[in-house]
Structures are given as C-alpha cells and as structure tokens.
Amino acid sequence: MAEKKKKTITGQVLNSIKINKLKCINGLNEIIFKPHALTAILGPNGSGKSTILHAIASIYMPEKGFPGEDHRLMHFFPRSPHAEWNGSDFIVNLTYRKDVVMIENELKNYGKADVRGSRWIQIYARRPLREVYYLGIDKCVPIIESEKKNNIQYETSSVSNDLITNILHYASYILNKPYTSFNQHQQPNGKILIGVESEGLAYSSLSMSAGEQKIFLILETILKADKNALILIDELDLLLHDEALKKLIDVISTHAEDKNKQIIFTTHREMVTTLSDKINIRHVVNIQGRSYSFEETKPDAINRLTGKST
C-alpha cells in the first residue's frame, strides 16, 4: 500500500492580526486569537467584522494535493471606479511547523501600495499553507430560495461513514431532534443536495428549515476539516435560536480544542459573552474615525462608548 502523502506544513496557528487600513477599518489594534480555539468578533453594523474575516480568509492558500479553499484579497475587495483599495495594510502573526522545525511568531505583511494600479501583496503563490474554509452569509440562504423550478427531480443514495455518524449525532443534540440517516440527492444537472430522515420522515435540504440547513453545513465543514484547519463563519448566530447556538458552540469548541482547529466567527448575539470560558470575546468598534478592538468586554460597556447597540 502506498504511503499516505504528508503535509509539509503542520501545526498552523493564527496568533493575531493588526489592521492599519482596510476598507472601513483604520488603525485597528492587534486582535489576539488566544487562549481558546474559538474567537467571537462582535460589533455594531459597519464596524468591520466581515472585513476582518475576509482579510483572514486570504492569508493562506491550500497545499497542493490537499483540500481547502483558496480565497484572495482581490475577490473580497474587487477594484471599482470608487475603490482601488490603495494603502490597504495589515500584519498577521503566525506559528507553524515546517518538517521538524517549529517557527513561532512569524510576521507577514499584506496590503496594497498607495500607487494607483498596485497589486496586492503577499504574492498569491507565496502565501503560507493551511486548510481554510469560509462560510459567508450567502451560504446560509435556504437552498429552496435559489431553485427556480417548480418540479425538482433527483436520485437518492444513502451515505454512511464515521463523519456522517458524527454529523447526525451532533445535529440531533443541537436541534433536539432524532436524525437516523443521511442521504445524498443528485439532480440531473449533477448538483448534490443533502437529505436526512427523522422520526420516519425522509426529506431533502429543499424542505429543511433555514436554521436546520445551516447546522448541517457548519457541522459538515468543521468535522470534515483536517487537524490545524481554520474555519471562518460570518454571523454564526444567523437563523439560530439561543439554545441551538449554545449547543452548537459547545460542540464545535470541544471538537476544535481536540483537533487543534481554529474557528473565528462574527456575531450580533450578546449571549456569547457569557461563554468566555470557551470563546475569546473580541468587540470591534469605530470611534471618531479610528477602529478599536476590546477584549472580554460586555456589550453595555461598548454601548456606552459608541452609543450604538452591538
């Protein structure tokens, strides 16, 4: 049997990010992603929460021959007549292992020079290696909303493996609903839909509630990712009620700590500030043209500073 190919870079950790200028963010002090595997970024609308995720998503590229998404700054920040993004600048602090050598606190600078027409740096092909997944708000749109046909056809096949067993187990716990099987439905155009069975009723993602569909997407993405992966989720709380959100955080926190994965998400749900024993709480706000990140603060303190609700 052929020996399984090994990654050349392992043990990746994003220690921090400091954004000098990027979109609506100006002079943001260092955001540290420790000591927990999970980090929640809170803040008022327009404070730059999603911009931070977009910057982080573009730091790495997947190693050739291994899974992961390849996001680029130019995809999140496209040029337009009103936005060249010149002068953008942020610095990340990285730790990783190359072969047997541990490299700690390596600083890398990303951005775009002030000169019009400048290219983004780092050069894309020279970015650090890591398995990364980004779940934007668009991924949470119910599938039925994107289907245009009135009559949808597909062929169903049952799927069973350790990953599926874990997804069903955790989904049952989070949603307080007994899921017993997982199916794949292939449409004539090749598109794959997921399906489940609960209490004798089988149905596809077309019939799932928006929150239910989101839970399965998040669980599948996080559980299938390899050790040391980075998962970014914009508005984790969207479409979820408090109890489901608490259980989801409980599940993914335990899993991430065990598998050395990092999960960074944005949220408007102030309830997460009560979970600082398992989440790094970071509030981001803009005050008089300057951006600030506060650690382990409470929403009412931020509201007094800004006059806005997070």
PLY file of the C-alpha trace (Angstrom):
ply
format ascii 1.0
element vertex 310
property float x
property float y
property float z
element edge 309
property int vertex1
property int vertex2
end_header
0.00 0.00 0.00
1.34 3.41 -0.98
2.30 5.63 1.93
-0.17 8.45 2.53
1.19 11.80 1.42
2.04 14.06 4.35
1.65 17.81 4.54
4.89 19.80 4.53
3.46 22.40 6.92
1.57 21.47 10.11
0.70 22.97 13.48
-0.56 26.22 11.95
-1.89 28.84 14.34
-3.02 32.38 13.56
-1.86 34.20 16.68
-3.10 37.69 15.83
-3.95 40.27 13.18
-3.34 44.03 13.23
-5.09 46.09 10.55
-3.70 49.53 9.83
-6.06 50.23 6.94
-8.60 48.07 5.13
-11.99 49.19 3.84
-13.79 50.82 6.82
-11.07 49.85 9.32
-8.43 52.39 10.35
-5.68 51.86 12.91
-7.16 48.71 14.46
-5.04 47.46 17.33
-3.92 43.84 17.46
-6.65 41.18 17.77
-5.27 38.12 19.57
-6.85 34.71 18.90
-5.90 33.05 22.19
-6.21 31.22 24.53
-9.25 29.39 23.11
-9.73 27.68 19.75
-12.90 29.74 19.17
-12.98 33.52 18.74
-16.15 35.62 18.52
-15.96 39.06 16.91
-18.80 41.37 17.94
-19.53 44.95 16.99
-22.11 47.34 15.53
-23.06 47.19 11.87
-20.34 48.77 9.76
-17.59 48.24 12.32
-15.61 45.92 10.03
-16.38 42.46 11.42
-16.83 40.86 7.99
-13.83 42.75 6.63
-11.66 41.12 9.30
-12.87 37.66 8.24
-12.22 38.49 4.57
-8.66 39.53 5.39
-8.03 36.36 7.40
-9.53 34.13 4.69
-6.97 35.49 2.23
-3.86 34.93 4.37
-3.33 31.30 3.43
-3.57 29.01 0.43
-4.15 25.24 0.45
-1.18 22.94 -0.02
-1.15 21.29 -3.45
-2.86 17.91 -3.36
-4.74 18.65 -0.14
-8.24 20.09 0.48
-9.10 23.66 1.36
-10.42 26.85 -0.20
-8.20 29.40 -1.95
-9.53 32.89 -1.21
-7.79 36.00 -2.48
-7.94 39.62 -1.39
-8.94 40.73 -4.89
-12.05 38.53 -4.66
-13.23 40.16 -1.43
-12.02 43.64 -2.39
-12.51 43.98 -6.17
-11.37 47.11 -7.95
-14.05 49.60 -8.97
-14.21 53.26 -10.05
-14.77 54.16 -6.39
-12.40 51.71 -4.72
-8.82 50.84 -5.66
-8.01 49.84 -2.05
-4.61 51.53 -2.33
-2.87 51.95 1.01
-4.52 48.84 2.49
-2.22 47.31 5.08
-2.43 44.58 7.71
0.01 42.34 9.56
-0.52 38.79 10.83
1.43 36.81 13.42
1.75 33.12 12.53
3.08 29.95 14.11
3.64 26.70 12.20
5.85 23.64 11.93
7.92 23.02 8.80
9.17 19.43 8.81
10.61 19.18 12.36
11.26 22.89 12.88
8.72 24.96 14.83
8.53 28.54 13.58
6.83 30.87 16.06
5.53 34.43 15.82
6.44 34.96 12.18
5.13 38.30 10.92
3.73 38.68 7.42
2.51 41.89 5.84
-0.42 42.08 3.41
-1.80 45.05 1.56
-1.56 47.32 -1.45
0.77 50.25 -2.11
-0.53 53.81 -2.38
0.30 53.96 -6.11
-2.77 53.53 -8.31
-2.85 50.15 -10.05
-0.66 48.44 -7.44
-1.04 44.71 -6.82
-1.95 43.03 -3.57
0.84 41.52 -1.51
1.73 38.86 -0.36
2.23 37.38 -3.85
-0.52 34.77 -4.09
1.76 31.84 -4.90
3.98 32.59 -1.88
1.30 32.70 0.79
1.58 30.37 3.81
-0.06 26.95 3.54
-3.15 25.97 5.51
-6.55 24.33 5.05
-9.12 27.15 5.26
-12.91 27.31 4.88
-15.04 30.45 4.79
-18.81 30.30 5.33
-20.28 33.62 4.28
-23.85 34.78 4.78
-24.66 33.69 1.22
-24.02 30.06 2.21
-26.92 30.32 4.67
-29.57 31.19 2.09
-32.07 28.29 2.09
-31.49 26.13 -1.00
-35.17 26.29 -1.92
-34.75 30.07 -2.39
-32.16 29.50 -5.13
-34.15 26.89 -7.04
-36.14 28.23 -9.97
-38.04 25.09 -10.98
-41.46 24.10 -9.70
-40.79 20.40 -10.26
-37.43 19.25 -8.87
-36.15 15.75 -9.62
-33.27 13.80 -8.10
-31.94 10.31 -7.41
-31.34 9.34 -3.78
-28.46 7.32 -2.31
-27.76 6.55 1.33
-24.46 7.64 2.87
-22.89 6.09 5.95
-19.43 6.62 7.43
-17.88 7.93 10.64
-18.22 11.56 9.51
-21.93 11.14 8.77
-22.50 9.32 12.06
-20.95 12.22 13.97
-22.90 14.83 12.00
-26.19 13.06 12.76
-25.26 12.67 16.43
-24.36 16.32 16.93
-27.27 17.63 14.85
-29.67 15.56 16.97
-28.19 17.08 20.13
-28.14 20.67 18.85
-31.64 20.68 17.35
-33.20 18.29 19.88
-34.44 16.10 17.04
-33.55 12.42 16.40
-31.84 12.11 13.00
-31.38 8.50 11.92
-29.98 8.57 8.38
-28.23 10.82 5.89
-28.79 10.78 2.13
-27.42 12.44 -0.98
-29.79 13.51 -3.74
-28.25 14.01 -7.18
-30.16 16.19 -9.62
-29.97 15.66 -13.43
-27.57 18.64 -13.68
-25.17 16.91 -11.26
-25.93 19.16 -8.29
-25.90 17.33 -4.95
-28.45 18.03 -2.21
-28.29 16.53 1.25
-31.20 14.72 2.84
-31.98 13.30 6.25
-34.50 11.09 7.98
-36.09 11.87 11.33
-38.89 10.02 13.10
-39.69 8.07 9.95
-39.88 11.13 7.69
-37.27 11.47 4.93
-36.72 14.87 3.34
-34.08 16.82 1.42
-32.43 20.14 2.20
-35.09 21.75 -0.01
-37.56 21.07 2.81
-35.27 21.89 5.72
-35.72 24.97 7.83
-33.05 27.62 7.23
-31.53 27.04 10.68
-31.53 23.27 10.26
-29.78 23.56 6.91
-27.18 25.88 8.43
-26.40 23.48 11.30
-25.70 20.64 8.87
-23.50 22.89 6.71
-21.44 24.10 9.69
-21.06 20.62 11.18
-20.02 19.07 7.87
-17.48 21.82 7.17
-15.88 21.71 10.62
-15.91 17.95 11.16
-14.50 17.07 7.72
-11.64 19.58 8.01
-8.22 18.17 8.86
-6.28 18.97 12.02
-4.92 22.53 12.21
-7.59 23.83 9.80
-9.01 27.35 10.03
-12.78 27.82 9.70
-14.31 31.29 9.35
-18.06 31.87 9.76
-19.82 35.17 9.15
-22.77 35.67 11.55
-22.75 32.28 13.24
-25.96 33.16 15.08
-27.97 34.00 11.94
-31.16 31.87 11.74
-30.43 30.09 15.05
-32.25 30.46 18.37
-30.23 30.84 21.58
-30.45 27.23 22.76
-29.31 25.82 19.41
-26.50 28.38 19.25
-25.26 27.47 22.74
-25.24 23.77 21.89
-23.50 24.39 18.57
-20.77 26.40 20.29
-20.39 23.64 22.89
-19.92 21.03 20.15
-17.53 22.95 17.91
-15.49 24.27 20.84
-14.80 20.78 22.17
-14.02 19.48 18.69
-11.73 22.39 17.78
-9.73 22.13 21.01
-9.32 18.38 20.50
-8.26 18.62 16.84
-6.20 21.84 17.06
-8.52 23.71 14.70
-9.23 27.44 14.86
-12.74 28.79 14.39
-13.31 32.54 14.11
-16.83 33.87 13.72
-18.75 37.13 13.78
-21.99 37.55 15.68
-24.51 40.10 16.92
-25.76 37.77 19.67
-24.69 39.24 23.01
-25.40 35.93 24.68
-21.99 34.64 23.56
-20.26 36.99 26.02
-21.44 34.65 28.79
-19.35 31.86 27.23
-15.92 33.42 27.73
-14.73 30.19 29.36
-14.61 28.64 25.87
-14.60 31.63 23.46
-12.22 34.56 23.01
-14.57 37.57 23.08
-13.46 40.49 20.89
-15.51 43.66 20.37
-14.67 45.84 17.35
-15.89 49.45 17.21
-15.19 52.65 15.28
-14.84 55.84 17.32
-14.19 59.16 15.60
-12.59 57.58 12.54
-10.41 55.13 14.48
-11.00 51.38 14.91
-10.57 49.63 18.25
-10.65 46.03 19.45
-11.54 45.34 23.08
-11.03 42.02 24.85
-13.51 40.27 27.13
-15.76 43.34 27.37
-19.50 43.39 28.00
-22.00 44.79 25.47
-23.24 47.55 27.79
-19.68 48.91 28.15
-19.29 49.05 24.37
-22.69 50.69 24.02
-21.64 53.44 26.43
-18.52 54.07 24.34
-20.25 54.19 20.97
-23.90 54.95 21.65
-24.72 52.00 19.38
-26.01 48.52 20.04
-23.74 45.63 19.07
0 1
1 2
2 3
3 4
4 5
5 6
6 7
7 8
8 9
9 10
10 11
11 12
12 13
13 14
14 15
15 16
16 17
17 18
18 19
19 20
20 21
21 22
22 23
23 24
24 25
25 26
26 27
27 28
28 29
29 30
30 31
31 32
32 33
33 34
34 35
35 36
36 37
37 38
38 39
39 40
40 41
41 42
42 43
43 44
44 45
45 46
46 47
47 48
48 49
49 50
50 51
51 52
52 53
53 54
54 55
55 56
56 57
57 58
58 59
59 60
60 61
61 62
62 63
63 64
64 65
65 66
66 67
67 68
68 69
69 70
70 71
71 72
72 73
73 74
74 75
75 76
76 77
77 78
78 79
79 80
80 81
81 82
82 83
83 84
84 85
85 86
86 87
87 88
88 89
89 90
90 91
91 92
92 93
93 94
94 95
95 96
96 97
97 98
98 99
99 100
100 101
101 102
102 103
103 104
104 105
105 106
106 107
107 108
108 109
109 110
110 111
111 112
112 113
113 114
114 115
115 116
116 117
117 118
118 119
119 120
120 121
121 122
122 123
123 124
124 125
125 126
126 127
127 128
128 129
129 130
130 131
131 132
132 133
133 134
134 135
135 136
136 137
137 138
138 139
139 140
140 141
141 142
142 143
143 144
144 145
145 146
146 147
147 148
148 149
149 150
150 151
151 152
152 153
153 154
154 155
155 156
156 157
157 158
158 159
159 160
160 161
161 162
162 163
163 164
164 165
165 166
166 167
167 168
168 169
169 170
170 171
171 172
172 173
173 174
174 175
175 176
176 177
177 178
178 179
179 180
180 181
181 182
182 183
183 184
184 185
185 186
186 187
187 188
188 189
189 190
190 191
191 192
192 193
193 194
194 195
195 196
196 197
197 198
198 199
199 200
200 201
201 202
202 203
203 204
204 205
205 206
206 207
207 208
208 209
209 210
210 211
211 212
212 213
213 214
214 215
215 216
216 217
217 218
218 219
219 220
220 221
221 222
222 223
223 224
224 225
225 226
226 227
227 228
228 229
229 230
230 231
231 232
232 233
233 234
234 235
235 236
236 237
237 238
238 239
239 240
240 241
241 242
242 243
243 244
244 245
245 246
246 247
247 248
248 249
249 250
250 251
251 252
252 253
253 254
254 255
255 256
256 257
257 258
258 259
259 260
260 261
261 262
262 263
263 264
264 265
265 266
266 267
267 268
268 269
269 270
270 271
271 272
272 273
273 274
274 275
275 276
276 277
277 278
278 279
279 280
280 281
281 282
282 283
283 284
284 285
285 286
286 287
287 288
288 289
289 290
290 291
291 292
292 293
293 294
294 295
295 296
296 297
297 298
298 299
299 300
300 301
301 302
302 303
303 304
304 305
305 306
306 307
307 308
308 309
